[in-house]
Amino acid sequence: MSLGNIFDIAGSGMSAQSIRLNTTASNIANAESASSSIDETYRARKPFFAVMHNEYLNVNKNNQFHAKGENIGAGVEVKGIVESDAPLQPRFQPDHPLANEEGYVYYPNVNVVEEMTDMMSSSRSYQMNVEVLKTAKQMLQRTLMLGE
């Protein structure tokens, strides 16, 4: 793996954490959105990630690691965004304008405390990828200065 690949890897991490942060923001924004039916109620969404790679690392005859493919650990990719299957929150509010015939209003299955934790985690992960980019840039600059 060359030092140049670090930019691609950290960039894919930043992109993935940005998507995670956007879904978390969407969940928080819709946490108190009411609905009169189960089918119309917002459901919490979560992205899921996978490592981008073609083949695994192997050990050669001299017990040294070598890559079999070019995209070993080439970053992270968002495989999709799934809706939570946690139960919705029915609340008995017969005076609410969206109450159904039985007087229930349905609220999303969003746990705001969990979402805030996810938001802090994704923000920190994004920051760490930025630090990796800064460090790689400094290393490349120092390598170029060696020739002077």
Helices and strands as residue ranges (DSSP letters): H 5-29, E 45-51, E 57-59, E 65-67, E 76-83, E 89-92, E 104-107, H 112-146
